[in-house]
Each structure stands twice: as structure tokens, then as C-alpha cells.
């Protein structure tokens, strides 16, 4: 599960799998990458994948499945109701999490919709270590508010803290006293906080949050989409769990939660998602919403083939040699970038390598979306598609002004078992070149801006001609090299 040290002294992550199927990818010339970015409105979500070389946008739905997952898909039971496939998946989930009920849904944001419909009332507040974009949107649609109470270390780019996703206990107690427990819809803990660098939450913190919330009759909801990375970090960063089995760590986490939900596009390397709950009252409150919004109770918007693959993928998630792959490659990429002077979030977290665009592009004001500009510049320089995680991913305030993000990051996601070491080194090399030429990067402005989740399909344009200048400099430095 660990890195391997070679005779040269270099520490290199070791793949614990072999490649048995390949998919062709394209590396377009620099001029064509520039054209594609302009056509996409400087939004990496709107790029056509045929124009992308390394797709590091997300790990959602793009993780490599195992041979056993593909084989399991062949035994799927296509019944609309009472499918044996559902009961196989339910059995796996009950064994892993030791929770009584399972409600299937087509993906993580569908789970957020169901939970918000059931628990959020107008004027109520959801406390959380940190928000995720779709979570916040669903809560807002129900008239609720979001209050983030992450520990102070979580918002620092550079830190030695091993669990930067922890909830600040003092802030939790203060919020309960200020708001009143009856005004708090639920406490949400996100494993591997997505928007602040994939930072994990410690077992001790989850235990303490659970004790406080249960004392105050506040439901604890756990977003387990990035659970696999969080399990790895608990195993390797907390000495108490060094010799504890992954499944036992998972069950202990589950014992602190009232509701667990997940996107199987992340957890289990498949598709779909679902909600786990033991309390009969909470279960019945959400169950009636599944047929209305998702599908019947034994498929919930998922195809049965996806469900079979998920059952196997979840079982494989209990293997340390499987879940260690993404974190050790992220750490290697982050270390290489840091050695080249590129500012990255430390310690390296899960999901992907996170670059600090605020420091990288310190000359660009946040109102001109430095993280979005950096993501666009990286594609022009490399063909690597990354994701903006900053002000562009926020909503505007009621007065129409930008809500400035606390962190301006671009994320280079590393889907499980997808990229080779040489490909990650290529991404690091092009980012290092971009850092040395960062003065050439300029800002962006919206030309088409949706009111909700604008980062998904909003269109922008460059302020000035900086993309052309950057591309010209690239061709001067690299010549005909792609």
C-alpha cells in the first residue's frame, strides 16, 4: 500500500494493479487547445472530451472498474420490483456499515435532495464541516441555511495538521446555543472535504460531534462519497488505527451517524448512490420520496448492472491495497509540484492534487476568477482538464456581488487506477512551466451566467488577449512539441 524507494533514493508510488484494457486519448497541438478553450467559454466543464488529453476534472463516475465488477454485471436481475440485484447490494451495505435500511438513488446529489426534502424546513440551519456545491443548493431550495464550522487549520493552504476536515467543537457548541437545537435541521460531516483540498476527518472528531449532537437530538448526516480516502488517512495517520481492519474502521464511523449517504460514482467505483439509516422513523420519512423522485425502492434510478458492479466495488473498498492507490499518487504529484515551487495544499489530501490559485495568480483579483483562469491556462498549456474550486464555484450574494471563496484552488483529480506515473509527471511538468510564466495569465469575466450552479454551464471570456499571448509563449518554448 506504500511508496517504494528505488536504489536512486527516489520514492515512487507503486501501482497495485496491472492494465488489461486501454482507451485511446488525444493530445491536440497547442493552437487547437487554445481554440477549444475559447469555444468552451473558458469553462473546463464545456470542453468536449475528444479534445482533452488527461481528464482530471473529477473522479466522479470515471474510476476504473475491476475485472470482478465487470463480471458481476452479467448476473444482474432486471426486475422492476423485488430484484435479487437489490438484495445483494443491500446485504453488502448492511454488512459493511451495520445499518438497518438502504434506500437506492441514482447518485449523490439525488440523496441530498431526498434528505433535504425530509429534514430541511424554511429558516432552519444545516451545520457542516464544509459545504459542497450541490448540497448547499438543495438546502437553499428548501429554504434552509448553511453554516460551516470547519476547524481553522482546514482553511490554511499549508499545514501539518493530519485531519484538516475536522469540525471545530467550540464552534459547534456555540452554534447550538445561538441557534437553538430545534432550529438545526441536521449536522453534516463530509468525508474528505471536497472544496478545501480533500482533507480527511478524524475518528475522534466524528465521535465527539456525534456525542454532542445526539445529546441535543440533532441528526448526524455523513456524506461518505469520499469515504475510501478518509479510511486510508485514518489508517495511516492515526496510530490508534494502524492495526485495525478497514471494515472495522468503517463500522466505527457508521456507529456515530444517523444517516449515511454516498455517490457510487465515487465510492465503489461504479454508478448510482444511496442512503443508509437505522432509525425506522427517519427511514419511513425518506422512503416515500424515493418512488416519487428516483424510482421504485429496489432500483431507485440505478440500472441493475450498476448495482451489481457497486456491490463488488464496495467490497473491494475494504481492501487497503485498493484504497491506498489514489492517495499515494496524489501525494507524489503534490510533492513533485511543491519541489518545483508550485503552491499546493498540504498535507496532500484525497480525490486530487489541489493547487493554490490565489498564490499562483496573485496578480488576478478574486472577482476575475483566478482559479478559473488557471484551469483554462493549464488546458492551453497541456491538454489537462482540471476543475476550478473557488469563487467561480460560489453563488452571488443577494446584492448581486460575488461571494468570494475562502480558498481559490484548481483540482487535478486522480480517478482510481486510471493514469500512469508518466502522465502525472507530464501534468506536473506543464504546471511548473505555467508557474514560471504565471505573469502571462489574466482574468475572466462572465458572458452567460446561470443563477444556480453557474460553474457547470456558465460561459466566460478572457479579459484582454492573455490566452493568445500564453499560447504564443508556449510555442516559443516548446516548438513543435505538444
C-alpha positions, 0 to 999 in steps of 0.5 A: 500500500506504500511508496517504494524507494528505488536504489536512486533514493527516489520514492515512487508510488507503486501501482497495485494493479496491472492494465488489461484494457486501454482507451485511446486519448488525444493530445491536440497541438497547442493552437487547437487547445487554445481554440477549444478553450475559447469555444468552451467559454473558458469553462473546463466543464464545456470542453468536449472530451475528444479534445482533452488529453488527461481528464482530471476534472473529477473522479466522479463516475470515471474510476476504473472498474475491476475485472470482478465488477465487470463480471458481476454485471452479467448476473444482474436481475432486471426486475422492476420490483423485488430484484435479487440485484437489490438484495445483494447490494443491500446485504453488502451495505448492511454488512459493511456499515451495520445499518438497518435500511438502504434506500437506492438513488441514482447518485449523490446529489439525488440523496441530498435532495431526498434528505433535504426534502425530509429534514430541511424546513424554511429558516432552519440551519444545516451545520457542516464541516464544509459545504459542497456545491450541490448540497448547499443548493438543495438546502437553499431550495428548501429554504434552509441555511448553511453554516460551516464550522470547519476547524481553522487549520482546514482553511490554511493552504499549508499545514501539518495538521493530519485531519484538516476536515475536522469540525471545530467543537467550540464552534459547534457548541456555540452554534447550538446555543445561538441557534437553538437545537430545534432550529438545526435541521441536521449536522453534516460531516463530509468525508474528505472535504471536497472544496478545501483540498480533500482533507480527511476527518478524524475518528475522534472528531466524528465521535465527539460531534456525534456525542454532542449532537445526539445529546441535543437530538440533532441528526448526524448526516455523513456524506461518505462519497469520499469515504475510501480516502478518509479510511486510508488517512485514518489508517495511516495517520492515526496510530490508534488505527494502524492495526485495525481492519478497514471494515472495522474502521468503517463500522466505527464511523457508521456507529456515530451517524444517523444517516449515511449517504454516498455517490457510487460514482465515487465510492465503489467505483461504479454508478448510482448512490444511496442512503443508509439509516437505522432509525425506522422513523427517519427511514419511513420519512425518506422512503416515500420520496424515493418512488416519487423522485428516483424510482421504485425502492429496489432500483431507485434510478440505478440500472441493475448492472450498476448495482451489481458492479457497486456491490463488488466495488464496495467490497473491494473498498475494504481492501487497503491495497485498493484504497491506498492507490489514489492517495499515494499518487496524489501525494507524489504529484503534490510533492513533485509540484511543491519541489518545483515551487508550485503552491499546493495544499498540504498535507496532500489530501484525497480525490486530487492534487489541489493547487493554490490559485490565489498564490499562483495568480496573485496578480488576478483579483478574486472577482476575475476568477483566478482559479478559473483562469488557471484551469483554462491556462493549464488546458492551453498549456497541456491538454489537462482538464482540471476543475476550478474550486473557488469563487467561480464555484460560489453563488452571488450574494443577494446584492448581486456581488460575488461571494468570494471563496475562502480558498481559490484552488484548481483540482487535478483529480486522480480517478482510481487506477486510471493514469500512469506515473508518466502522465502525472509527471507530464501534468506536473511538468506543464504546471511548473512551466505555467508557474514560471510564466504565471505573469502571462495569465489574466482574468475572466469575466462572465458572458452567460451566467446561470443563477444556480450552479453557474460553474457547470454551464456558465460561459466566460471570456478572457479579459484582454488577449492573455490566452493568445499571448500564453499560447504564443509563449508556449510555442516559443518554448516548446516548438513543435512539441505538444 
